[in-house]
Amino acid sequence: MKATIRLTLLASTLAAGMNTGSANAQDMTKLTVVLGYIPNVESFGPVYAKAKGLFEKEGLDVTLVPAGVGVDGVQMVSAGTAQIGISNPELILAGQDKGEKFKVIAGEFQRTPLAMTCRKDSGVTKPADLPGHTLGVKQNAQAFADLFLSKNGIKKSDLKTTAIGPNDVSQIIAGRVDCMITTFAFNEPRQIEDAGVPVNVISLGDWGMNGQSDSYFVKASYLADPKNKEILKKYLKAELEAWKVFFKDPTAAAQFIVNGGFYDGLDMDQQIYQAKAMVGYMTSPLTKQDGFMSLNLATWKETAENDKLAGLTDKVVDPTPMLTDEILKAVGTFKQ
């Protein structure tokens, strides 16, 4: 997932400790977790639990590894250098397709934050409005764009497409394109509106391309060990306590992340905007019924089909045996 913040990682802060207790580290169970992205508000749960000693209280010595250039969470979990990975379902399914055996134990988001963002004055509020308009396609998003158009019955010949840079919002601000894809619902739309251009944010998840972003996964062989199941229960128990704090006051959660200095260059206004907006993507009728972080098999099946159509997997991977609510149910999540 993307952010427009300076990539100067304070890795030493996360890896060195941030522990508030005085427990002897050698008595703790070591655990390495690869975050879904950098330690911004998207990763509030693990970062807060680490900083406030919630993991330590459970007897866990947790090292958080921020994702980014050169960090492949799926590969790290596969290799055993990390026990828990937090990643997007497209990548987890692709790893499964290559022969790895994963178990997904929880999901942060119920709806993907990936979106198409359009100028409000373009009149585009849904895919069917695209014909006759100009769509800016990020250089690394052509597969997503083609799949999005195809799934929604839009012929490429019915609109104009143009390549834009991976972080370029100037084209839509200047009116040279009417829409751009893909965007992060908490990022580019705010930048564009800050430049005085109102926008419509069209979630890909509402139009056939949903996915449970930032899903928590482990190797199946790791979960099979009863001792590791207890470790995972302790981990999720601590992190769920942190997420309760987030939902109680998303603004304060963003302030904690920025003021804590876990990552250099975070913008307070953007992080507050993101924290408030995230709530709507992290909750759903499912989380109100079964609790926060619940897994949605139907959504995973949709993602698996899209992975095959986009060429990310050689076949449609069946996610059914991959998903398990065993740990989440044992811990007892909260309804949100």
Contacts in CASP RR format, 6 or more apart in sequence:
PFRMAT RR
TARGET T0000
AUTHOR 0000-0000-0000
METHOD contacts of the structure
MODEL  1
MKATIRLTLLASTLAAGMNTGSANAQDMTKLTVVLGYIPNVESFGPVYAK
AKGLFEKEGLDVTLVPAGVGVDGVQMVSAGTAQIGISNPELILAGQDKGE
KFKVIAGEFQRTPLAMTCRKDSGVTKPADLPGHTLGVKQNAQAFADLFLS
KNGIKKSDLKTTAIGPNDVSQIIAGRVDCMITTFAFNEPRQIEDAGVPVN
VISLGDWGMNGQSDSYFVKASYLADPKNKEILKKYLKAELEAWKVFFKDP
TAAAQFIVNGGFYDGLDMDQQIYQAKAMVGYMTSPLTKQDGFMSLNLATW
KETAENDKLAGLTDKVVDPTPMLTDEILKAVGTFKQ
1 36 0 8 1.000
1 37 0 8 1.000
1 42 0 8 1.000
1 88 0 8 1.000
1 113 0 8 1.000
1 184 0 8 1.000
1 213 0 8 1.000
1 214 0 8 1.000
2 167 0 8 1.000
2 184 0 8 1.000
2 187 0 8 1.000
3 37 0 8 1.000
3 38 0 8 1.000
3 40 0 8 1.000
3 42 0 8 1.000
3 184 0 8 1.000
3 187 0 8 1.000
3 270 0 8 1.000
4 167 0 8 1.000
4 187 0 8 1.000
4 188 0 8 1.000
4 191 0 8 1.000
4 270 0 8 1.000
5 38 0 8 1.000
5 40 0 8 1.000
5 263 0 8 1.000
5 265 0 8 1.000
5 266 0 8 1.000
5 267 0 8 1.000
5 270 0 8 1.000
6 264 0 8 1.000
6 265 0 8 1.000
7 38 0 8 1.000
7 68 0 8 1.000
7 69 0 8 1.000
8 263 0 8 1.000
8 264 0 8 1.000
8 265 0 8 1.000
9 38 0 8 1.000
9 66 0 8 1.000
9 263 0 8 1.000
9 264 0 8 1.000
10 39 0 8 1.000
10 261 0 8 1.000
10 262 0 8 1.000
10 263 0 8 1.000
10 264 0 8 1.000
11 65 0 8 1.000
11 66 0 8 1.000
13 261 0 8 1.000
13 262 0 8 1.000
14 39 0 8 1.000
14 47 0 8 1.000
14 50 0 8 1.000
14 63 0 8 1.000
14 64 0 8 1.000
14 65 0 8 1.000
14 66 0 8 1.000
14 262 0 8 1.000
15 63 0 8 1.000
15 64 0 8 1.000
15 65 0 8 1.000
17 50 0 8 1.000
18 50 0 8 1.000
18 51 0 8 1.000
18 53 0 8 1.000
19 50 0 8 1.000
19 53 0 8 1.000
19 56 0 8 1.000
20 51 0 8 1.000
20 52 0 8 1.000
20 53 0 8 1.000
20 56 0 8 1.000
21 53 0 8 1.000
21 56 0 8 1.000
23 56 0 8 1.000
23 59 0 8 1.000
25 61 0 8 1.000
27 59 0 8 1.000
28 56 0 8 1.000
28 59 0 8 1.000
28 60 0 8 1.000
28 61 0 8 1.000
29 59 0 8 1.000
29 60 0 8 1.000
29 61 0 8 1.000
29 231 0 8 1.000
29 234 0 8 1.000
30 60 0 8 1.000
30 61 0 8 1.000
30 63 0 8 1.000
31 55 0 8 1.000
31 60 0 8 1.000
31 61 0 8 1.000
31 62 0 8 1.000
31 63 0 8 1.000
31 83 0 8 1.000
31 84 0 8 1.000
31 231 0 8 1.000
31 235 0 8 1.000
32 62 0 8 1.000
32 63 0 8 1.000
32 65 0 8 1.000
32 76 0 8 1.000
32 81 0 8 1.000
32 82 0 8 1.000
32 83 0 8 1.000
32 84 0 8 1.000
33 46 0 8 1.000
33 62 0 8 1.000
33 63 0 8 1.000
33 64 0 8 1.000
33 65 0 8 1.000
33 82 0 8 1.000
33 83 0 8 1.000
33 84 0 8 1.000
33 85 0 8 1.000
33 86 0 8 1.000
33 235 0 8 1.000
34 65 0 8 1.000
34 67 0 8 1.000
34 71 0 8 1.000
34 73 0 8 1.000
34 76 0 8 1.000
34 77 0 8 1.000
34 82 0 8 1.000
34 84 0 8 1.000
34 85 0 8 1.000
34 86 0 8 1.000
34 87 0 8 1.000
35 43 0 8 1.000
35 46 0 8 1.000
35 64 0 8 1.000
35 65 0 8 1.000
35 66 0 8 1.000
35 67 0 8 1.000
35 86 0 8 1.000
36 42 0 8 1.000
36 43 0 8 1.000
36 67 0 8 1.000
36 73 0 8 1.000
36 85 0 8 1.000
36 86 0 8 1.000
36 87 0 8 1.000
36 88 0 8 1.000
36 214 0 8 1.000
37 43 0 8 1.000
37 66 0 8 1.000
37 67 0 8 1.000
37 68 0 8 1.000
38 66 0 8 1.000
38 67 0 8 1.000
38 68 0 8 1.000
38 263 0 8 1.000
39 47 0 8 1.000
39 64 0 8 1.000
39 66 0 8 1.000
39 257 0 8 1.000
39 262 0 8 1.000
39 263 0 8 1.000
40 257 0 8 1.000
40 263 0 8 1.000
40 266 0 8 1.000
40 271 0 8 1.000
40 274 0 8 1.000
41 250 0 8 1.000
41 253 0 8 1.000
41 254 0 8 1.000
41 257 0 8 1.000
41 271 0 8 1.000
41 274 0 8 1.000
41 275 0 8 1.000
41 278 0 8 1.000
42 108 0 8 1.000
42 214 0 8 1.000
42 274 0 8 1.000
42 278 0 8 1.000
43 64 0 8 1.000
43 66 0 8 1.000
43 86 0 8 1.000
44 242 0 8 1.000
44 243 0 8 1.000
44 246 0 8 1.000
44 253 0 8 1.000
44 256 0 8 1.000
44 257 0 8 1.000
44 275 0 8 1.000
45 239 0 8 1.000
45 242 0 8 1.000
45 243 0 8 1.000
45 246 0 8 1.000
46 62 0 8 1.000
46 64 0 8 1.000
46 86 0 8 1.000
46 239 0 8 1.000
46 242 0 8 1.000
47 64 0 8 1.000
47 242 0 8 1.000
47 257 0 8 1.000
47 262 0 8 1.000
48 54 0 8 1.000
48 242 0 8 1.000
48 245 0 8 1.000
48 246 0 8 1.000
48 253 0 8 1.000
48 256 0 8 1.000
49 55 0 8 1.000
49 62 0 8 1.000
49 238 0 8 1.000
49 239 0 8 1.000
49 241 0 8 1.000
49 242 0 8 1.000
50 62 0 8 1.000
50 64 0 8 1.000
51 260 0 8 1.000
51 262 0 8 1.000
52 242 0 8 1.000
53 238 0 8 1.000
54 238 0 8 1.000
54 239 0 8 1.000
54 241 0 8 1.000
54 242 0 8 1.000
55 61 0 8 1.000
55 62 0 8 1.000
55 234 0 8 1.000
55 235 0 8 1.000
55 238 0 8 1.000
57 238 0 8 1.000
58 234 0 8 1.000
58 235 0 8 1.000
58 237 0 8 1.000
58 238 0 8 1.000
59 234 0 8 1.000
60 231 0 8 1.000
60 234 0 8 1.000
60 235 0 8 1.000
60 238 0 8 1.000
62 235 0 8 1.000
65 71 0 8 1.000
65 73 0 8 1.000
65 76 0 8 1.000
65 82 0 8 1.000
66 263 0 8 1.000
67 73 0 8 1.000
67 86 0 8 1.000
67 87 0 8 1.000
73 82 0 8 1.000
73 85 0 8 1.000
73 87 0 8 1.000
73 91 0 8 1.000
74 85 0 8 1.000
74 87 0 8 1.000
74 91 0 8 1.000
74 92 0 8 1.000
74 94 0 8 1.000
74 95 0 8 1.000
74 100 0 8 1.000
76 82 0 8 1.000
76 85 0 8 1.000
77 83 0 8 1.000
77 84 0 8 1.000
77 85 0 8 1.000
77 102 0 8 1.000
77 217 0 8 1.000
77 218 0 8 1.000
77 219 0 8 1.000
78 95 0 8 1.000
78 100 0 8 1.000
78 219 0 8 1.000
80 219 0 8 1.000
83 218 0 8 1.000
83 222 0 8 1.000
83 228 0 8 1.000
83 231 0 8 1.000
84 216 0 8 1.000
84 217 0 8 1.000
84 218 0 8 1.000
84 232 0 8 1.000
84 235 0 8 1.000
85 216 0 8 1.000
85 217 0 8 1.000
85 218 0 8 1.000
86 108 0 8 1.000
86 214 0 8 1.000
86 215 0 8 1.000
86 216 0 8 1.000
86 217 0 8 1.000
87 214 0 8 1.000
87 215 0 8 1.000
87 217 0 8 1.000
88 211 0 8 1.000
88 213 0 8 1.000
88 214 0 8 1.000
88 215 0 8 1.000
89 104 0 8 1.000
89 211 0 8 1.000
89 212 0 8 1.000
89 213 0 8 1.000
89 215 0 8 1.000
89 300 0 8 1.000
89 303 0 8 1.000
89 319 0 8 1.000
90 211 0 8 1.000
90 303 0 8 1.000
90 306 0 8 1.000
90 307 0 8 1.000
90 310 0 8 1.000
90 312 0 8 1.000
92 102 0 8 1.000
92 104 0 8 1.000
92 215 0 8 1.000
92 217 0 8 1.000
92 322 0 8 1.000
93 300 0 8 1.000
93 303 0 8 1.000
93 304 0 8 1.000
93 307 0 8 1.000
93 312 0 8 1.000
93 313 0 8 1.000
93 317 0 8 1.000
93 319 0 8 1.000
94 307 0 8 1.000
94 312 0 8 1.000
94 313 0 8 1.000
95 102 0 8 1.000
96 102 0 8 1.000
96 317 0 8 1.000
96 322 0 8 1.000
97 307 0 8 1.000
97 312 0 8 1.000
97 313 0 8 1.000
97 314 0 8 1.000
97 315 0 8 1.000
97 317 0 8 1.000
100 219 0 8 1.000
101 219 0 8 1.000
101 220 0 8 1.000
101 221 0 8 1.000
102 217 0 8 1.000
102 218 0 8 1.000
102 219 0 8 1.000
102 220 0 8 1.000
102 322 0 8 1.000
103 217 0 8 1.000
103 218 0 8 1.000
103 219 0 8 1.000
103 220 0 8 1.000
103 222 0 8 1.000
103 223 0 8 1.000
103 322 0 8 1.000
103 323 0 8 1.000
103 324 0 8 1.000
104 215 0 8 1.000
104 216 0 8 1.000
104 217 0 8 1.000
104 295 0 8 1.000
104 300 0 8 1.000
104 319 0 8 1.000
104 322 0 8 1.000
104 323 0 8 1.000
104 324 0 8 1.000
105 216 0 8 1.000
105 217 0 8 1.000
105 218 0 8 1.000
105 223 0 8 1.000
105 232 0 8 1.000
105 236 0 8 1.000
105 324 0 8 1.000
105 325 0 8 1.000
105 326 0 8 1.000
105 327 0 8 1.000
105 328 0 8 1.000
106 215 0 8 1.000
106 216 0 8 1.000
106 236 0 8 1.000
106 293 0 8 1.000
106 294 0 8 1.000
106 295 0 8 1.000
106 327 0 8 1.000
106 328 0 8 1.000
107 212 0 8 1.000
107 214 0 8 1.000
107 215 0 8 1.000
107 216 0 8 1.000
107 293 0 8 1.000
107 294 0 8 1.000
107 295 0 8 1.000
108 212 0 8 1.000
108 213 0 8 1.000
108 214 0 8 1.000
108 215 0 8 1.000
108 216 0 8 1.000
108 282 0 8 1.000
108 293 0 8 1.000
109 211 0 8 1.000
109 212 0 8 1.000
109 213 0 8 1.000
109 214 0 8 1.000
109 278 0 8 1.000
109 281 0 8 1.000
109 282 0 8 1.000
110 212 0 8 1.000
110 281 0 8 1.000
110 282 0 8 1.000
110 283 0 8 1.000
110 284 0 8 1.000
110 286 0 8 1.000
110 287 0 8 1.000
110 294 0 8 1.000
110 296 0 8 1.000
110 299 0 8 1.000
111 203 0 8 1.000
111 205 0 8 1.000
111 206 0 8 1.000
111 210 0 8 1.000
111 211 0 8 1.000
111 280 0 8 1.000
111 281 0 8 1.000
111 284 0 8 1.000
112 203 0 8 1.000
112 204 0 8 1.000
112 205 0 8 1.000
112 209 0 8 1.000
112 210 0 8 1.000
112 211 0 8 1.000
112 212 0 8 1.000
112 213 0 8 1.000
112 281 0 8 1.000
113 184 0 8 1.000
113 185 0 8 1.000
113 186 0 8 1.000
113 203 0 8 1.000
113 213 0 8 1.000
113 278 0 8 1.000
113 281 0 8 1.000
114 144 0 8 1.000
114 182 0 8 1.000
114 183 0 8 1.000
114 184 0 8 1.000
114 185 0 8 1.000
114 203 0 8 1.000
114 204 0 8 1.000
114 205 0 8 1.000
114 209 0 8 1.000
114 213 0 8 1.000
115 181 0 8 1.000
115 182 0 8 1.000
115 183 0 8 1.000
115 184 0 8 1.000
115 185 0 8 1.000
115 189 0 8 1.000
115 201 0 8 1.000
115 202 0 8 1.000
115 203 0 8 1.000
115 204 0 8 1.000
116 127 0 8 1.000
116 135 0 8 1.000
116 148 0 8 1.000
116 179 0 8 1.000
116 180 0 8 1.000
116 181 0 8 1.000
116 182 0 8 1.000
116 183 0 8 1.000
116 201 0 8 1.000
116 202 0 8 1.000
116 204 0 8 1.000
117 172 0 8 1.000
117 179 0 8 1.000
117 180 0 8 1.000
117 181 0 8 1.000
117 183 0 8 1.000
117 188 0 8 1.000
117 189 0 8 1.000
117 192 0 8 1.000
117 199 0 8 1.000
117 200 0 8 1.000
117 201 0 8 1.000
117 202 0 8 1.000
118 124 0 8 1.000
118 125 0 8 1.000
118 133 0 8 1.000
118 178 0 8 1.000
118 179 0 8 1.000
118 180 0 8 1.000
118 199 0 8 1.000
118 200 0 8 1.000
118 202 0 8 1.000
119 172 0 8 1.000
119 175 0 8 1.000
119 178 0 8 1.000
119 179 0 8 1.000
119 192 0 8 1.000
119 197 0 8 1.000
119 198 0 8 1.000
119 199 0 8 1.000
119 200 0 8 1.000
120 197 0 8 1.000
120 198 0 8 1.000
120 199 0 8 1.000
120 200 0 8 1.000
121 198 0 8 1.000
122 129 0 8 1.000
122 133 0 8 1.000
122 178 0 8 1.000
122 179 0 8 1.000
122 200 0 8 1.000
123 129 0 8 1.000
123 200 0 8 1.000
124 130 0 8 1.000
124 133 0 8 1.000
124 178 0 8 1.000
124 179 0 8 1.000
124 200 0 8 1.000
124 202 0 8 1.000
125 200 0 8 1.000
125 202 0 8 1.000
126 202 0 8 1.000
126 207 0 8 1.000
127 148 0 8 1.000
127 149 0 8 1.000
127 152 0 8 1.000
127 153 0 8 1.000
127 154 0 8 1.000
127 202 0 8 1.000
127 207 0 8 1.000
128 152 0 8 1.000
128 154 0 8 1.000
130 149 0 8 1.000
130 154 0 8 1.000
130 158 0 8 1.000
130 159 0 8 1.000
130 179 0 8 1.000
131 154 0 8 1.000
131 155 0 8 1.000
131 158 0 8 1.000
131 159 0 8 1.000
132 158 0 8 1.000
132 159 0 8 1.000
132 160 0 8 1.000
133 159 0 8 1.000
133 160 0 8 1.000
133 178 0 8 1.000
133 179 0 8 1.000
134 159 0 8 1.000
134 160 0 8 1.000
134 161 0 8 1.000
134 162 0 8 1.000
134 176 0 8 1.000
134 177 0 8 1.000
134 178 0 8 1.000
134 179 0 8 1.000
135 145 0 8 1.000
135 159 0 8 1.000
135 160 0 8 1.000
135 161 0 8 1.000
135 162 0 8 1.000
135 177 0 8 1.000
135 178 0 8 1.000
135 179 0 8 1.000
135 180 0 8 1.000
135 181 0 8 1.000
136 161 0 8 1.000
136 162 0 8 1.000
136 163 0 8 1.000
136 164 0 8 1.000
136 171 0 8 1.000
136 172 0 8 1.000
136 177 0 8 1.000
136 179 0 8 1.000
136 180 0 8 1.000
136 181 0 8 1.000
137 145 0 8 1.000
137 161 0 8 1.000
137 162 0 8 1.000
137 163 0 8 1.000
137 164 0 8 1.000
137 180 0 8 1.000
137 181 0 8 1.000
138 163 0 8 1.000
138 164 0 8 1.000
138 165 0 8 1.000
138 166 0 8 1.000
138 168 0 8 1.000
138 180 0 8 1.000
138 181 0 8 1.000
138 182 0 8 1.000
139 163 0 8 1.000
139 164 0 8 1.000
139 165 0 8 1.000
139 166 0 8 1.000
140 166 0 8 1.000
141 181 0 8 1.000
141 182 0 8 1.000
143 310 0 8 1.000
143 311 0 8 1.000
143 312 0 8 1.000
144 181 0 8 1.000
144 182 0 8 1.000
144 204 0 8 1.000
144 209 0 8 1.000
144 310 0 8 1.000
145 161 0 8 1.000
145 181 0 8 1.000
145 182 0 8 1.000
146 156 0 8 1.000
146 310 0 8 1.000
147 209 0 8 1.000
147 306 0 8 1.000
147 309 0 8 1.000
147 310 0 8 1.000
148 181 0 8 1.000
148 204 0 8 1.000
148 207 0 8 1.000
148 209 0 8 1.000
149 155 0 8 1.000
149 156 0 8 1.000
150 309 0 8 1.000
151 207 0 8 1.000
151 208 0 8 1.000
151 209 0 8 1.000
151 306 0 8 1.000
151 309 0 8 1.000
152 207 0 8 1.000
152 208 0 8 1.000
162 171 0 8 1.000
162 176 0 8 1.000
162 177 0 8 1.000
164 171 0 8 1.000
164 177 0 8 1.000
164 180 0 8 1.000
169 180 0 8 1.000
169 188 0 8 1.000
169 191 0 8 1.000
169 192 0 8 1.000
169 195 0 8 1.000
171 177 0 8 1.000
171 180 0 8 1.000
172 178 0 8 1.000
172 179 0 8 1.000
172 180 0 8 1.000
172 192 0 8 1.000
172 197 0 8 1.000
172 199 0 8 1.000
173 192 0 8 1.000
173 195 0 8 1.000
173 196 0 8 1.000
173 197 0 8 1.000
179 202 0 8 1.000
180 188 0 8 1.000
182 204 0 8 1.000
183 189 0 8 1.000
183 201 0 8 1.000
185 201 0 8 1.000
185 203 0 8 1.000
185 277 0 8 1.000
185 281 0 8 1.000
186 270 0 8 1.000
186 273 0 8 1.000
186 274 0 8 1.000
186 277 0 8 1.000
186 278 0 8 1.000
187 270 0 8 1.000
187 274 0 8 1.000
189 199 0 8 1.000
189 201 0 8 1.000
190 270 0 8 1.000
190 273 0 8 1.000
192 199 0 8 1.000
193 199 0 8 1.000
204 210 0 8 1.000
205 211 0 8 1.000
208 302 0 8 1.000
208 306 0 8 1.000
209 302 0 8 1.000
209 306 0 8 1.000
210 299 0 8 1.000
210 302 0 8 1.000
210 303 0 8 1.000
211 299 0 8 1.000
211 300 0 8 1.000
211 302 0 8 1.000
211 303 0 8 1.000
212 295 0 8 1.000
212 296 0 8 1.000
212 299 0 8 1.000
212 300 0 8 1.000
212 303 0 8 1.000
215 295 0 8 1.000
216 236 0 8 1.000
216 293 0 8 1.000
217 322 0 8 1.000
218 228 0 8 1.000
218 232 0 8 1.000
222 228 0 8 1.000
223 229 0 8 1.000
223 232 0 8 1.000
223 324 0 8 1.000
229 326 0 8 1.000
229 327 0 8 1.000
229 330 0 8 1.000
232 327 0 8 1.000
233 327 0 8 1.000
233 330 0 8 1.000
233 331 0 8 1.000
236 293 0 8 1.000
236 327 0 8 1.000
236 328 0 8 1.000
236 331 0 8 1.000
236 333 0 8 1.000
237 331 0 8 1.000
240 292 0 8 1.000
240 293 0 8 1.000
240 331 0 8 1.000
240 332 0 8 1.000
240 333 0 8 1.000
240 334 0 8 1.000
243 292 0 8 1.000
243 293 0 8 1.000
244 334 0 8 1.000
245 252 0 8 1.000
245 253 0 8 1.000
246 253 0 8 1.000
246 275 0 8 1.000
247 279 0 8 1.000
247 292 0 8 1.000
247 336 0 8 1.000
250 272 0 8 1.000
250 275 0 8 1.000
250 276 0 8 1.000
250 278 0 8 1.000
250 279 0 8 1.000
251 272 0 8 1.000
251 275 0 8 1.000
251 276 0 8 1.000
253 275 0 8 1.000
254 268 0 8 1.000
254 271 0 8 1.000
254 272 0 8 1.000
254 274 0 8 1.000
254 275 0 8 1.000
255 268 0 8 1.000
255 271 0 8 1.000
255 272 0 8 1.000
257 263 0 8 1.000
257 266 0 8 1.000
257 271 0 8 1.000
258 266 0 8 1.000
258 267 0 8 1.000
258 268 0 8 1.000
258 271 0 8 1.000
282 292 0 8 1.000
282 336 0 8 1.000
283 292 0 8 1.000
283 336 0 8 1.000
284 296 0 8 1.000
286 294 0 8 1.000
286 296 0 8 1.000
287 293 0 8 1.000
287 294 0 8 1.000
287 335 0 8 1.000
287 336 0 8 1.000
288 335 0 8 1.000
288 336 0 8 1.000
289 335 0 8 1.000
290 325 0 8 1.000
290 333 0 8 1.000
290 335 0 8 1.000
291 333 0 8 1.000
291 334 0 8 1.000
291 335 0 8 1.000
291 336 0 8 1.000
292 333 0 8 1.000
292 334 0 8 1.000
292 335 0 8 1.000
292 336 0 8 1.000
293 328 0 8 1.000
293 333 0 8 1.000
294 325 0 8 1.000
294 328 0 8 1.000
294 333 0 8 1.000
295 323 0 8 1.000
295 324 0 8 1.000
295 325 0 8 1.000
295 328 0 8 1.000
297 319 0 8 1.000
297 320 0 8 1.000
297 323 0 8 1.000
300 319 0 8 1.000
300 322 0 8 1.000
300 323 0 8 1.000
301 319 0 8 1.000
303 319 0 8 1.000
304 313 0 8 1.000
304 316 0 8 1.000
304 317 0 8 1.000
304 318 0 8 1.000
304 319 0 8 1.000
305 316 0 8 1.000
307 313 0 8 1.000
307 316 0 8 1.000
307 317 0 8 1.000
308 314 0 8 1.000
308 315 0 8 1.000
308 316 0 8 1.000
308 317 0 8 1.000
END
